[in-house]
Amino acid sequence: MTAPNELRLLPWSGPSGKPCYLSTDDRDSFMSRLADNIEAVQLGTAAALLEQVSESLTNPGADPDETRRLTKELAGALLDVLRVATSRGHLLAARQPQEPEGTDTKQR
């Protein structure tokens, strides 16, 4: 899944909140599949929270404490989604064929 010398940002943090990385080129390895599954859960959770927050914001009688709780959960989900987007962006960049230096890619 990753190119040589390219690490995959995993969808969880280490003990002190530091990012965790995976070095593998096997898209079907246990850790790659685990990361893919966790990313899917995180994206699904974010979508569900967004729906709940949208409903809460359109409800004039919404409980402020419930809205605050949803906002806190949505902020956490946004951090997860940003990590997924960053990881996938790095993976896409790693898969792009590299142009040799000095190569002019413009058409004349």
Secondary structure by P-SEA (a helix, b strand, c coil): ccccccccccccccccccbbbbbccccccaaaaaaaaaaaaaaaaaaaaaaaaaaaaacccccaaaaaaaaaaaaaaaaaaaaaaaaaaaaaaaaccccccccccccc
